[in-house]
Amino acid sequence: MKLPDECNNIQEIRTEIDYLDRELIKTIGTRFAYVKAATKFKTDETSVKAPERFKAMLEQRRVWAVEEGLNPEIIEQLYRDLVNYFIDEELKDWQRDR
């Protein structure tokens, strides 16, 4: 993998971006596997939704975004959408298994 300033043309940049996007998607898939595994430890719908954890998680992602020079509003929205999807899927699994 090349660093951004090591790329010699737009194609190399696009190749590196595609590689990173693929890695991000694989990581999201791994994260989702952990979410699904957590279902067995949840005792009710409130514990599946875990509103306090959700809020704290979003706050931490905002901090990390600022540390990386990213817009915390955008990162929060990205995680809000992603985790809401995961919660919906986890809730379906939890309800099915009960």
mmCIF file as gemmi writes it, N, C-alpha and C atoms, coordinates in Angstrom:
data_model
loop_
_atom_site.group_PDB
_atom_site.id
_atom_site.type_symbol
_atom_site.label_atom_id
_atom_site.label_alt_id
_atom_site.label_comp_id
_atom_site.label_asym_id
_atom_site.label_entity_id
_atom_site.label_seq_id
_atom_site.pdbx_PDB_ins_code
_atom_site.Cartn_x
_atom_site.Cartn_y
_atom_site.Cartn_z
_atom_site.occupancy
_atom_site.B_iso_or_equiv
_atom_site.pdbx_formal_charge
_atom_site.auth_seq_id
_atom_site.auth_asym_id
_atom_site.pdbx_PDB_model_num
ATOM 1 N N . MET Axp A 1 ? 0.837 -1.18 0 1 0 ? 1 A 1
ATOM 2 C CA . MET Axp A 1 ? 0 0 0 1 0 ? 1 A 1
ATOM 3 C C . MET Axp A 1 ? 0.883 1.244 0 1 0 ? 1 A 1
ATOM 4 N N . LYS Axp A 2 ? 0.548 2.15 -0.888 1 0 ? 2 A 1
ATOM 5 C CA . LYS Axp A 2 ? 1.295 3.405 -0.981 1 0 ? 2 A 1
ATOM 6 C C . LYS Axp A 2 ? 0.644 4.472 -0.104 1 0 ? 2 A 1
ATOM 7 N N . LEU Axp A 3 ? 1.453 5.348 0.42 1 0 ? 3 A 1
ATOM 8 C CA . LEU Axp A 3 ? 0.939 6.528 1.102 1 0 ? 3 A 1
ATOM 9 C C . LEU Axp A 3 ? 0.432 7.507 0.042 1 0 ? 3 A 1
ATOM 10 N N . PRO Axp A 4 ? -0.489 8.401 0.414 1 0 ? 4 A 1
ATOM 11 C CA . PRO Axp A 4 ? -1.027 9.325 -0.588 1 0 ? 4 A 1
ATOM 12 C C . PRO Axp A 4 ? 0.031 10.1 -1.365 1 0 ? 4 A 1
ATOM 13 N N . ASP Axp A 5 ? 1.054 10.578 -0.674 1 0 ? 5 A 1
ATOM 14 C CA . ASP Axp A 5 ? 2.072 11.373 -1.379 1 0 ? 5 A 1
ATOM 15 C C . ASP Axp A 5 ? 3.056 10.524 -2.179 1 0 ? 5 A 1
ATOM 16 N N . GLU Axp A 6 ? 2.932 9.205 -2.091 1 0 ? 6 A 1
ATOM 17 C CA . GLU Axp A 6 ? 3.767 8.309 -2.9 1 0 ? 6 A 1
ATOM 18 C C . GLU Axp A 6 ? 3.102 7.937 -4.225 1 0 ? 6 A 1
ATOM 19 N N . CYS Axp A 7 ? 1.83 8.27 -4.38 1 0 ? 7 A 1
ATOM 20 C CA . CYS Axp A 7 ? 1.117 7.943 -5.62 1 0 ? 7 A 1
ATOM 21 C C . CYS Axp A 7 ? 1.594 8.858 -6.742 1 0 ? 7 A 1
ATOM 22 N N . ASN Axp A 8 ? 1.758 8.266 -7.931 1 0 ? 8 A 1
ATOM 23 C CA . ASN Axp A 8 ? 2.287 9.004 -9.076 1 0 ? 8 A 1
ATOM 24 C C . ASN Axp A 8 ? 1.22 9.465 -10.049 1 0 ? 8 A 1
ATOM 25 N N . ASN Axp A 9 ? -0.02 8.956 -9.886 1 0 ? 9 A 1
ATOM 26 C CA . ASN Axp A 9 ? -1.097 9.354 -10.797 1 0 ? 9 A 1
ATOM 27 C C . ASN Axp A 9 ? -2.449 9.042 -10.159 1 0 ? 9 A 1
ATOM 28 N N . ILE Axp A 10 ? -3.491 9.496 -10.824 1 0 ? 10 A 1
ATOM 29 C CA . ILE Axp A 10 ? -4.847 9.341 -10.293 1 0 ? 10 A 1
ATOM 30 C C . ILE Axp A 10 ? -5.248 7.873 -10.183 1 0 ? 10 A 1
ATOM 31 N N . GLN Axp A 11 ? -4.783 7.038 -11.093 1 0 ? 11 A 1
ATOM 32 C CA . GLN Axp A 11 ? -5.137 5.616 -11.029 1 0 ? 11 A 1
ATOM 33 C C . GLN Axp A 11 ? -4.561 4.961 -9.768 1 0 ? 11 A 1
ATOM 34 N N . GLU Axp A 12 ? -3.338 5.305 -9.43 1 0 ? 12 A 1
ATOM 35 C CA . GLU Axp A 12 ? -2.759 4.761 -8.2 1 0 ? 12 A 1
ATOM 36 C C . GLU Axp A 12 ? -3.558 5.226 -6.978 1 0 ? 12 A 1
ATOM 37 N N . ILE Axp A 13 ? -3.964 6.465 -6.983 1 0 ? 13 A 1
ATOM 38 C CA . ILE Axp A 13 ? -4.778 6.984 -5.88 1 0 ? 13 A 1
ATOM 39 C C . ILE Axp A 13 ? -6.097 6.217 -5.805 1 0 ? 13 A 1
ATOM 40 N N . ARG Axp A 14 ? -6.757 6.039 -6.946 1 0 ? 14 A 1
ATOM 41 C CA . ARG Axp A 14 ? -8.025 5.306 -6.96 1 0 ? 14 A 1
ATOM 42 C C . ARG Axp A 14 ? -7.852 3.856 -6.52 1 0 ? 14 A 1
ATOM 43 N N . THR Axp A 15 ? -6.781 3.25 -6.91 1 0 ? 15 A 1
ATOM 44 C CA . THR Axp A 15 ? -6.494 1.869 -6.493 1 0 ? 15 A 1
ATOM 45 C C . THR Axp A 15 ? -6.361 1.793 -4.973 1 0 ? 15 A 1
ATOM 46 N N . GLU Axp A 16 ? -5.652 2.729 -4.394 1 0 ? 16 A 1
ATOM 47 C CA . GLU Axp A 16 ? -5.471 2.74 -2.942 1 0 ? 16 A 1
ATOM 48 C C . GLU Axp A 16 ? -6.791 3.025 -2.221 1 0 ? 16 A 1
ATOM 49 N N . ILE Axp A 17 ? -7.58 3.942 -2.766 1 0 ? 17 A 1
ATOM 50 C CA . ILE Axp A 17 ? -8.893 4.238 -2.178 1 0 ? 17 A 1
ATOM 51 C C . ILE Axp A 17 ? -9.786 3.005 -2.238 1 0 ? 17 A 1
ATOM 52 N N . ASP Axp A 18 ? -9.801 2.321 -3.376 1 0 ? 18 A 1
ATOM 53 C CA . ASP Axp A 18 ? -10.602 1.097 -3.509 1 0 ? 18 A 1
ATOM 54 C C . ASP Axp A 18 ? -10.158 0.04 -2.496 1 0 ? 18 A 1
ATOM 55 N N . TYR Axp A 19 ? -8.849 -0.091 -2.331 1 0 ? 19 A 1
ATOM 56 C CA . TYR Axp A 19 ? -8.324 -1.049 -1.36 1 0 ? 19 A 1
ATOM 57 C C . TYR Axp A 19 ? -8.817 -0.693 0.052 1 0 ? 19 A 1
ATOM 58 N N . LEU Axp A 20 ? -8.699 0.577 0.409 1 0 ? 20 A 1
ATOM 59 C CA . LEU Axp A 20 ? -9.141 1.01 1.736 1 0 ? 20 A 1
ATOM 60 C C . LEU Axp A 20 ? -10.639 0.795 1.924 1 0 ? 20 A 1
ATOM 61 N N . ASP Axp A 21 ? -11.417 1.106 0.893 1 0 ? 21 A 1
ATOM 62 C CA . ASP Axp A 21 ? -12.864 0.898 0.997 1 0 ? 21 A 1
ATOM 63 C C . ASP Axp A 21 ? -13.2 -0.574 1.203 1 0 ? 21 A 1
ATOM 64 N N . ARG Axp A 22 ? -12.495 -1.446 0.498 1 0 ? 22 A 1
ATOM 65 C CA . ARG Axp A 22 ? -12.719 -2.892 0.665 1 0 ? 22 A 1
ATOM 66 C C . ARG Axp A 22 ? -12.386 -3.322 2.086 1 0 ? 22 A 1
ATOM 67 N N . GLU Axp A 23 ? -11.289 -2.808 2.626 1 0 ? 23 A 1
ATOM 68 C CA . GLU Axp A 23 ? -10.901 -3.131 4.001 1 0 ? 23 A 1
ATOM 69 C C . GLU Axp A 23 ? -11.922 -2.593 5.003 1 0 ? 23 A 1
ATOM 70 N N . LEU Axp A 24 ? -12.422 -1.385 4.755 1 0 ? 24 A 1
ATOM 71 C CA . LEU Axp A 24 ? -13.456 -0.82 5.625 1 0 ? 24 A 1
ATOM 72 C C . LEU Axp A 24 ? -14.708 -1.689 5.632 1 0 ? 24 A 1
ATOM 73 N N . ILE Axp A 25 ? -15.121 -2.141 4.464 1 0 ? 25 A 1
ATOM 74 C CA . ILE Axp A 25 ? -16.324 -2.971 4.369 1 0 ? 25 A 1
ATOM 75 C C . ILE Axp A 25 ? -16.098 -4.314 5.062 1 0 ? 25 A 1
ATOM 76 N N . LYS Axp A 26 ? -14.929 -4.899 4.904 1 0 ? 26 A 1
ATOM 77 C CA . LYS Axp A 26 ? -14.629 -6.142 5.631 1 0 ? 26 A 1
ATOM 78 C C . LYS Axp A 26 ? -14.678 -5.9 7.14 1 0 ? 26 A 1
ATOM 79 N N . THR Axp A 27 ? -14.149 -4.794 7.579 1 0 ? 27 A 1
ATOM 80 C CA . THR Axp A 27 ? -14.152 -4.467 9.004 1 0 ? 27 A 1
ATOM 81 C C . THR Axp A 27 ? -15.575 -4.248 9.511 1 0 ? 27 A 1
ATOM 82 N N . ILE Axp A 28 ? -16.403 -3.612 8.714 1 0 ? 28 A 1
ATOM 83 C CA . ILE Axp A 28 ? -17.806 -3.437 9.095 1 0 ? 28 A 1
ATOM 84 C C . ILE Axp A 28 ? -18.487 -4.799 9.223 1 0 ? 28 A 1
ATOM 85 N N . GLY Axp A 29 ? -18.17 -5.71 8.317 1 0 ? 29 A 1
ATOM 86 C CA . GLY Axp A 29 ? -18.711 -7.062 8.407 1 0 ? 29 A 1
ATOM 87 C C . GLY Axp A 29 ? -18.28 -7.76 9.684 1 0 ? 29 A 1
ATOM 88 N N . THR Axp A 30 ? -17.034 -7.588 10.066 1 0 ? 30 A 1
ATOM 89 C CA . THR Axp A 30 ? -16.539 -8.159 11.314 1 0 ? 30 A 1
ATOM 90 C C . THR Axp A 30 ? -17.239 -7.529 12.51 1 0 ? 30 A 1
ATOM 91 N N . ARG Axp A 31 ? -17.433 -6.223 12.452 1 0 ? 31 A 1
ATOM 92 C CA . ARG Axp A 31 ? -18.145 -5.525 13.532 1 0 ? 31 A 1
ATOM 93 C C . ARG Axp A 31 ? -19.559 -6.091 13.67 1 0 ? 31 A 1
ATOM 94 N N . PHE Axp A 32 ? -20.201 -6.323 12.541 1 0 ? 32 A 1
ATOM 95 C CA . PHE Axp A 32 ? -21.566 -6.864 12.546 1 0 ? 32 A 1
ATOM 96 C C . PHE Axp A 32 ? -21.587 -8.259 13.177 1 0 ? 32 A 1
ATOM 97 N N . ALA Axp A 33 ? -20.568 -9.057 12.933 1 0 ? 33 A 1
ATOM 98 C CA . ALA Axp A 33 ? -20.491 -10.387 13.547 1 0 ? 33 A 1
ATOM 99 C C . ALA Axp A 33 ? -20.437 -10.265 15.075 1 0 ? 33 A 1
ATOM 100 N N . TYR Axp A 34 ? -19.706 -9.29 15.584 1 0 ? 34 A 1
ATOM 101 C CA . TYR Axp A 34 ? -19.676 -9.066 17.033 1 0 ? 34 A 1
ATOM 102 C C . TYR Axp A 34 ? -21.04 -8.628 17.549 1 0 ? 34 A 1
ATOM 103 N N . VAL Axp A 35 ? -21.719 -7.775 16.792 1 0 ? 35 A 1
ATOM 104 C CA . VAL Axp A 35 ? -23.058 -7.331 17.185 1 0 ? 35 A 1
ATOM 105 C C . VAL Axp A 35 ? -23.989 -8.532 17.295 1 0 ? 35 A 1
ATOM 106 N N . LYS Axp A 36 ? -23.955 -9.397 16.289 1 0 ? 36 A 1
ATOM 107 C CA . LYS Axp A 36 ? -24.823 -10.579 16.317 1 0 ? 36 A 1
ATOM 108 C C . LYS Axp A 36 ? -24.446 -11.505 17.47 1 0 ? 36 A 1
ATOM 109 N N . ALA Axp A 37 ? -23.162 -11.647 17.755 1 0 ? 37 A 1
ATOM 110 C CA . ALA Axp A 37 ? -22.736 -12.492 18.874 1 0 ? 37 A 1
ATOM 111 C C . ALA Axp A 37 ? -23.198 -11.929 20.213 1 0 ? 37 A 1
ATOM 112 N N . ALA Axp A 38 ? -23.306 -10.624 20.305 1 0 ? 38 A 1
ATOM 113 C CA . ALA Axp A 38 ? -23.745 -9.987 21.554 1 0 ? 38 A 1
ATOM 114 C C . ALA Axp A 38 ? -25.195 -10.318 21.89 1 0 ? 38 A 1
ATOM 115 N N . THR Axp A 39 ? -25.968 -10.713 20.886 1 0 ? 39 A 1
ATOM 116 C CA . THR Axp A 39 ? -27.382 -11.002 21.087 1 0 ? 39 A 1
ATOM 117 C C . THR Axp A 39 ? -27.598 -12.023 22.202 1 0 ? 39 A 1
ATOM 118 N N . LYS Axp A 40 ? -26.728 -13.007 22.31 1 0 ? 40 A 1
ATOM 119 C CA . LYS Axp A 40 ? -26.915 -14.059 23.31 1 0 ? 40 A 1
ATOM 120 C C . LYS Axp A 40 ? -26.761 -13.545 24.735 1 0 ? 40 A 1
ATOM 121 N N . PHE Axp A 41 ? -26.201 -12.349 24.889 1 0 ? 41 A 1
ATOM 122 C CA . PHE Axp A 41 ? -26.028 -11.776 26.223 1 0 ? 41 A 1
ATOM 123 C C . PHE Axp A 41 ? -27.109 -10.752 26.571 1 0 ? 41 A 1
ATOM 124 N N . LYS Axp A 42 ? -28.016 -10.502 25.649 1 0 ? 42 A 1
ATOM 125 C CA . LYS Axp A 42 ? -29.062 -9.505 25.86 1 0 ? 42 A 1
ATOM 126 C C . LYS Axp A 42 ? -30.293 -10.176 26.467 1 0 ? 42 A 1
ATOM 127 N N . THR Axp A 43 ? -30.88 -9.515 27.45 1 0 ? 43 A 1
ATOM 128 C CA . THR Axp A 43 ? -31.996 -10.116 28.18 1 0 ? 43 A 1
ATOM 129 C C . THR Axp A 43 ? -33.364 -9.558 27.793 1 0 ? 43 A 1
ATOM 130 N N . ASP Axp A 44 ? -33.386 -8.394 27.173 1 0 ? 44 A 1
ATOM 131 C CA . ASP Axp A 44 ? -34.653 -7.803 26.748 1 0 ? 44 A 1
ATOM 132 C C . ASP Axp A 44 ? -34.403 -6.81 25.613 1 0 ? 44 A 1
ATOM 133 N N . GLU Axp A 45 ? -35.482 -6.26 25.06 1 0 ? 45 A 1
ATOM 134 C CA . GLU Axp A 45 ? -35.337 -5.351 23.922 1 0 ? 45 A 1
ATOM 135 C C . GLU Axp A 45 ? -34.549 -4.094 24.288 1 0 ? 45 A 1
ATOM 136 N N . THR Axp A 46 ? -34.704 -3.632 25.513 1 0 ? 46 A 1
ATOM 137 C CA . THR Axp A 46 ? -33.951 -2.447 25.936 1 0 ? 46 A 1
ATOM 138 C C . THR Axp A 46 ? -32.457 -2.728 25.935 1 0 ? 46 A 1
ATOM 139 N N . SER Axp A 47 ? -32.077 -3.925 26.362 1 0 ? 47 A 1
ATOM 140 C CA . SER Axp A 47 ? -30.644 -4.247 26.359 1 0 ? 47 A 1
ATOM 141 C C . SER Axp A 47 ? -30.121 -4.419 24.936 1 0 ? 47 A 1
ATOM 142 N N . VAL Axp A 48 ? -30.993 -4.818 24.015 1 0 ? 48 A 1
ATOM 143 C CA . VAL Axp A 48 ? -30.581 -4.89 22.605 1 0 ? 48 A 1
ATOM 144 C C . VAL Axp A 48 ? -30.336 -3.48 22.074 1 0 ? 48 A 1
ATOM 145 N N . LYS Axp A 49 ? -31.251 -2.581 22.364 1 0 ? 49 A 1
ATOM 146 C CA . LYS Axp A 49 ? -31.126 -1.205 21.873 1 0 ? 49 A 1
ATOM 147 C C . LYS Axp A 49 ? -30.055 -0.426 22.63 1 0 ? 49 A 1
ATOM 148 N N . ALA Axp A 50 ? -29.86 -0.742 23.898 1 0 ? 50 A 1
ATOM 149 C CA . ALA Axp A 50 ? -28.818 -0.144 24.753 1 0 ? 50 A 1
ATOM 150 C C . ALA Axp A 50 ? -28.652 1.358 24.512 1 0 ? 50 A 1
ATOM 151 N N . PRO Axp A 51 ? -29.684 2.145 24.799 1 0 ? 51 A 1
ATOM 152 C CA . PRO Axp A 51 ? -29.623 3.577 24.473 1 0 ? 51 A 1
ATOM 153 C C . PRO Axp A 51 ? -28.464 4.328 25.12 1 0 ? 51 A 1
ATOM 154 N N . GLU Axp A 52 ? -28.08 3.957 26.338 1 0 ? 52 A 1
ATOM 155 C CA . GLU Axp A 52 ? -26.96 4.647 26.987 1 0 ? 52 A 1
ATOM 156 C C . GLU Axp A 52 ? -25.653 4.33 26.259 1 0 ? 52 A 1
ATOM 157 N N . ARG Axp A 53 ? -25.478 3.081 25.894 1 0 ? 53 A 1
ATOM 158 C CA . ARG Axp A 53 ? -24.28 2.665 25.15 1 0 ? 53 A 1
ATOM 159 C C . ARG Axp A 53 ? -24.241 3.351 23.788 1 0 ? 53 A 1
ATOM 160 N N . PHE Axp A 54 ? -25.396 3.417 23.13 1 0 ? 54 A 1
ATOM 161 C CA . PHE Axp A 54 ? -25.486 4.053 21.815 1 0 ? 54 A 1
ATOM 162 C C . PHE Axp A 54 ? -25.032 5.512 21.902 1 0 ? 54 A 1
ATOM 163 N N . LYS Axp A 55 ? -25.551 6.218 22.891 1 0 ? 55 A 1
ATOM 164 C CA . LYS Axp A 55 ? -25.198 7.626 23.061 1 0 ? 55 A 1
ATOM 165 C C . LYS Axp A 55 ? -23.713 7.785 23.354 1 0 ? 55 A 1
ATOM 166 N N . ALA Axp A 56 ? -23.184 6.979 24.279 1 0 ? 56 A 1
ATOM 167 C CA . ALA Axp A 56 ? -21.763 7.062 24.628 1 0 ? 56 A 1
ATOM 168 C C . ALA Axp A 56 ? -20.881 6.708 23.435 1 0 ? 56 A 1
ATOM 169 N N . MET Axp A 57 ? -21.297 5.71 22.655 1 0 ? 57 A 1
ATOM 170 C CA . MET Axp A 57 ? -20.528 5.299 21.482 1 0 ? 57 A 1
ATOM 171 C C . MET Axp A 57 ? -20.447 6.445 20.479 1 0 ? 57 A 1
ATOM 172 N N . LEU Axp A 58 ? -21.582 7.113 20.227 1 0 ? 58 A 1
ATOM 173 C CA . LEU Axp A 58 ? -21.579 8.23 19.282 1 0 ? 58 A 1
ATOM 174 C C . LEU Axp A 58 ? -20.671 9.357 19.765 1 0 ? 58 A 1
ATOM 175 N N . GLU Axp A 59 ? -20.72 9.648 21.052 1 0 ? 59 A 1
ATOM 176 C CA . GLU Axp A 59 ? -19.864 10.702 21.599 1 0 ? 59 A 1
ATOM 177 C C . GLU Axp A 59 ? -18.383 10.361 21.41 1 0 ? 59 A 1
ATOM 178 N N . GLN Axp A 60 ? -18.028 9.09 21.645 1 0 ? 60 A 1
ATOM 179 C CA . GLN Axp A 60 ? -16.628 8.681 21.473 1 0 ? 60 A 1
ATOM 180 C C . GLN Axp A 60 ? -16.205 8.755 20.011 1 0 ? 60 A 1
ATOM 181 N N . ARG Axp A 61 ? -17.087 8.368 19.095 1 0 ? 61 A 1
ATOM 182 C CA . ARG Axp A 61 ? -16.753 8.439 17.665 1 0 ? 61 A 1
ATOM 183 C C . ARG Axp A 61 ? -16.535 9.882 17.226 1 0 ? 61 A 1
ATOM 184 N N . ARG Axp A 62 ? -17.277 10.81 17.825 1 0 ? 62 A 1
ATOM 185 C CA . ARG Axp A 62 ? -17.08 12.234 17.522 1 0 ? 62 A 1
ATOM 186 C C . ARG Axp A 62 ? -15.681 12.675 17.966 1 0 ? 62 A 1
ATOM 187 N N . VAL Axp A 63 ? -15.27 12.245 19.146 1 0 ? 63 A 1
ATOM 188 C CA . VAL Axp A 63 ? -13.93 12.581 19.647 1 0 ? 63 A 1
ATOM 189 C C . VAL Axp A 63 ? -12.873 12.033 18.698 1 0 ? 63 A 1
ATOM 190 N N . TRP Axp A 64 ? -13.031 10.771 18.317 1 0 ? 64 A 1
ATOM 191 C CA . TRP Axp A 64 ? -12.063 10.164 17.405 1 0 ? 64 A 1
ATOM 192 C C . TRP Axp A 64 ? -12.033 10.893 16.064 1 0 ? 64 A 1
ATOM 193 N N . ALA Axp A 65 ? -13.201 11.33 15.598 1 0 ? 65 A 1
ATOM 194 C CA . ALA Axp A 65 ? -13.258 12.06 14.327 1 0 ? 65 A 1
ATOM 195 C C . ALA Axp A 65 ? -12.432 13.343 14.413 1 0 ? 65 A 1
ATOM 196 N N . VAL Axp A 66 ? -12.618 14.084 15.491 1 0 ? 66 A 1
ATOM 197 C CA . VAL Axp A 66 ? -11.866 15.328 15.665 1 0 ? 66 A 1
ATOM 198 C C . VAL Axp A 66 ? -10.372 15.027 15.722 1 0 ? 66 A 1
ATOM 199 N N . GLU Axp A 67 ? -9.994 13.978 16.439 1 0 ? 67 A 1
ATOM 200 C CA . GLU Axp A 67 ? -8.576 13.611 16.532 1 0 ? 67 A 1
ATOM 201 C C . GLU Axp A 67 ? -7.976 13.294 15.159 1 0 ? 67 A 1
ATOM 202 N N . GLU Axp A 68 ? -8.804 12.796 14.248 1 0 ? 68 A 1
ATOM 203 C CA . GLU Axp A 68 ? -8.324 12.446 12.902 1 0 ? 68 A 1
ATOM 204 C C . GLU Axp A 68 ? -8.539 13.565 11.889 1 0 ? 68 A 1
ATOM 205 N N . GLY Axp A 69 ? -9.011 14.719 12.367 1 0 ? 69 A 1
ATOM 206 C CA . GLY Axp A 69 ? -9.225 15.852 11.478 1 0 ? 69 A 1
ATOM 207 C C . GLY Axp A 69 ? -10.452 15.708 10.595 1 0 ? 69 A 1
ATOM 208 N N . LEU Axp A 70 ? -11.423 14.909 11.051 1 0 ? 70 A 1
ATOM 209 C CA . LEU Axp A 70 ? -12.651 14.688 10.287 1 0 ? 70 A 1
ATOM 210 C C . LEU Axp A 70 ? -13.813 15.448 10.919 1 0 ? 70 A 1
ATOM 211 N N . ASN Axp A 71 ? -14.832 15.668 10.126 1 0 ? 71 A 1
ATOM 212 C CA . ASN Axp A 71 ? -16.016 16.364 10.599 1 0 ? 71 A 1
ATOM 213 C C . ASN Axp A 71 ? -16.809 15.444 11.545 1 0 ? 71 A 1
ATOM 214 N N . PRO Axp A 72 ? -16.923 15.807 12.825 1 0 ? 72 A 1
ATOM 215 C CA . PRO Axp A 72 ? -17.618 14.935 13.767 1 0 ? 72 A 1
ATOM 216 C C . PRO Axp A 72 ? -19.104 14.748 13.452 1 0 ? 72 A 1
ATOM 217 N N . GLU Axp A 73 ? -19.719 15.739 12.823 1 0 ? 73 A 1
ATOM 218 C CA . GLU Axp A 73 ? -21.139 15.614 12.447 1 0 ? 73 A 1
ATOM 219 C C . GLU Axp A 73 ? -21.323 14.487 11.428 1 0 ? 73 A 1
ATOM 220 N N . ILE Axp A 74 ? -20.448 14.458 10.455 1 0 ? 74 A 1
ATOM 221 C CA . ILE Axp A 74 ? -20.525 13.433 9.404 1 0 ? 74 A 1
ATOM 222 C C . ILE Axp A 74 ? -20.252 12.051 9.986 1 0 ? 74 A 1
ATOM 223 N N . ILE Axp A 75 ? -19.229 11.944 10.81 1 0 ? 75 A 1
ATOM 224 C CA . ILE Axp A 75 ? -18.886 10.65 11.408 1 0 ? 75 A 1
ATOM 225 C C . ILE Axp A 75 ? -20.015 10.183 12.323 1 0 ? 75 A 1
ATOM 226 N N . GLU Axp A 76 ? -20.58 11.085 13.093 1 0 ? 76 A 1
ATOM 227 C CA . GLU Axp A 76 ? -21.707 10.693 13.955 1 0 ? 76 A 1
ATOM 228 C C . GLU Axp A 76 ? -22.865 10.169 13.117 1 0 ? 76 A 1
ATOM 229 N N . GLN Axp A 77 ? -23.206 10.852 12.048 1 0 ? 77 A 1
ATOM 230 C CA . GLN Axp A 77 ? -24.323 10.405 11.214 1 0 ? 77 A 1
ATOM 231 C C . GLN Axp A 77 ? -24.038 9.05 10.572 1 0 ? 77 A 1
ATOM 232 N N . LEU Axp A 78 ? -22.806 8.876 10.126 1 0 ? 78 A 1
ATOM 233 C CA . LEU Axp A 78 ? -22.414 7.597 9.54 1 0 ? 78 A 1
ATOM 234 C C . LEU Axp A 78 ? -22.609 6.467 10.557 1 0 ? 78 A 1
ATOM 235 N N . TYR Axp A 79 ? -22.107 6.67 11.774 1 0 ? 79 A 1
ATOM 236 C CA . TYR Axp A 79 ? -22.255 5.646 12.807 1 0 ? 79 A 1
ATOM 237 C C . TYR Axp A 79 ? -23.698 5.503 13.269 1 0 ? 79 A 1
ATOM 238 N N . ARG Axp A 80 ? -24.426 6.603 13.341 1 0 ? 80 A 1
ATOM 239 C CA . ARG Axp A 80 ? -25.842 6.529 13.733 1 0 ? 80 A 1
ATOM 240 C C . ARG Axp A 80 ? -26.592 5.627 12.747 1 0 ? 80 A 1
ATOM 241 N N . ASP Axp A 81 ? -26.394 5.841 11.453 1 0 ? 81 A 1
ATOM 242 C CA . ASP Axp A 81 ? -27.073 5.028 10.44 1 0 ? 81 A 1
ATOM 243 C C . ASP Axp A 81 ? -26.622 3.567 10.51 1 0 ? 81 A 1
ATOM 244 N N . LEU Axp A 82 ? -25.316 3.356 10.586 1 0 ? 82 A 1
ATOM 245 C CA . LEU Axp A 82 ? -24.775 2.003 10.613 1 0 ? 82 A 1
ATOM 246 C C . LEU Axp A 82 ? -25.262 1.236 11.841 1 0 ? 82 A 1
ATOM 247 N N . VAL Axp A 83 ? -25.146 1.842 13.003 1 0 ? 83 A 1
ATOM 248 C CA . VAL Axp A 83 ? -25.498 1.141 14.234 1 0 ? 83 A 1
ATOM 249 C C . VAL Axp A 83 ? -27.006 0.97 14.357 1 0 ? 83 A 1
ATOM 250 N N . ASN Axp A 84 ? -27.789 1.908 13.879 1 0 ? 84 A 1
ATOM 251 C CA . ASN Axp A 84 ? -29.246 1.699 13.876 1 0 ? 84 A 1
ATOM 252 C C . ASN Axp A 84 ? -29.614 0.494 13.014 1 0 ? 84 A 1
ATOM 253 N N . TYR Axp A 85 ? -28.957 0.34 11.886 1 0 ? 85 A 1
ATOM 254 C CA . TYR Axp A 85 ? -29.174 -0.845 11.061 1 0 ? 85 A 1
ATOM 255 C C . TYR Axp A 85 ? -28.789 -2.108 11.829 1 0 ? 85 A 1
ATOM 256 N N . PHE Axp A 86 ? -27.623 -2.087 12.469 1 0 ? 86 A 1
ATOM 257 C CA . PHE Axp A 86 ? -27.178 -3.246 13.245 1 0 ? 86 A 1
ATOM 258 C C . PHE Axp A 86 ? -28.154 -3.559 14.373 1 0 ? 86 A 1
ATOM 259 N N . ILE Axp A 87 ? -28.634 -2.535 15.061 1 0 ? 87 A 1
ATOM 260 C CA . ILE Axp A 87 ? -29.595 -2.748 16.149 1 0 ? 87 A 1
ATOM 261 C C . ILE Axp A 87 ? -30.862 -3.39 15.611 1 0 ? 87 A 1
ATOM 262 N N . ASP Axp A 88 ? -31.355 -2.908 14.484 1 0 ? 88 A 1
ATOM 263 C CA . ASP Axp A 88 ? -32.564 -3.51 13.88 1 0 ? 88 A 1
ATOM 264 C C . ASP Axp A 88 ? -32.338 -4.985 13.574 1 0 ? 88 A 1
ATOM 265 N N . GLU Axp A 89 ? -31.183 -5.319 13.016 1 0 ? 89 A 1
ATOM 266 C CA . GLU Axp A 89 ? -30.879 -6.711 12.697 1 0 ? 89 A 1
ATOM 267 C C . GLU Axp A 89 ? -30.698 -7.544 13.973 1 0 ? 89 A 1
ATOM 268 N N . GLU Axp A 90 ? -30.035 -6.971 14.948 1 0 ? 90 A 1
ATOM 269 C CA . GLU Axp A 90 ? -29.839 -7.669 16.218 1 0 ? 90 A 1
ATOM 270 C C . GLU Axp A 90 ? -31.183 -7.935 16.896 1 0 ? 90 A 1
ATOM 271 N N . LEU Axp A 91 ? -32.067 -6.954 16.833 1 0 ? 91 A 1
ATOM 272 C CA . LEU Axp A 91 ? -33.394 -7.101 17.433 1 0 ? 91 A 1
ATOM 273 C C . LEU Axp A 91 ? -34.172 -8.225 16.754 1 0 ? 91 A 1
ATOM 274 N N . LYS Axp A 92 ? -34.082 -8.305 15.435 1 0 ? 92 A 1
ATOM 275 C CA . LYS Axp A 92 ? -34.738 -9.409 14.711 1 0 ? 92 A 1
ATOM 276 C C . LYS Axp A 92 ? -34.196 -10.758 15.183 1 0 ? 92 A 1
ATOM 277 N N . ASP Axp A 93 ? -32.877 -10.872 15.288 1 0 ? 93 A 1
ATOM 278 C CA . ASP Axp A 93 ? -32.264 -12.115 15.76 1 0 ? 93 A 1
ATOM 279 C C . ASP Axp A 93 ? -32.704 -12.423 17.189 1 0 ? 93 A 1
ATOM 280 N N . TRP Axp A 94 ? -32.694 -11.413 18.055 1 0 ? 94 A 1
ATOM 281 C CA . TRP Axp A 94 ? -33.06 -11.603 19.446 1 0 ? 94 A 1
ATOM 282 C C . TRP Axp A 94 ? -34.51 -12.086 19.545 1 0 ? 94 A 1
ATOM 283 N N . GLN Axp A 95 ? -35.412 -11.446 18.813 1 0 ? 95 A 1
ATOM 284 C CA . GLN Axp A 95 ? -36.824 -11.837 18.849 1 0 ? 95 A 1
ATOM 285 C C . GLN Axp A 95 ? -37.019 -13.242 18.289 1 0 ? 95 A 1
ATOM 286 N N . ARG Axp A 96 ? -36.329 -13.58 17.248 1 0 ? 96 A 1
ATOM 287 C CA . ARG Axp A 96 ? -36.441 -14.911 16.64 1 0 ? 96 A 1
ATOM 288 C C . ARG Axp A 96 ? -35.969 -15.997 17.591 1 0 ? 96 A 1
ATOM 289 N N . ASP Axp A 97 ? -34.927 -15.711 18.353 1 0 ? 97 A 1
ATOM 290 C CA . ASP Axp A 97 ? -34.336 -16.705 19.248 1 0 ? 97 A 1
ATOM 291 C C . ASP Axp A 97 ? -35.062 -16.826 20.592 1 0 ? 97 A 1
ATOM 292 N N . ARG Axp A 98 ? -36.03 -15.965 20.837 1 0 ? 98 A 1
ATOM 293 C CA . ARG Axp A 98 ? -36.741 -16.008 22.132 1 0 ? 98 A 1
ATOM 294 C C . ARG Axp A 98 ? -37.981 -16.814 22.013 1 0 ? 98 A 1
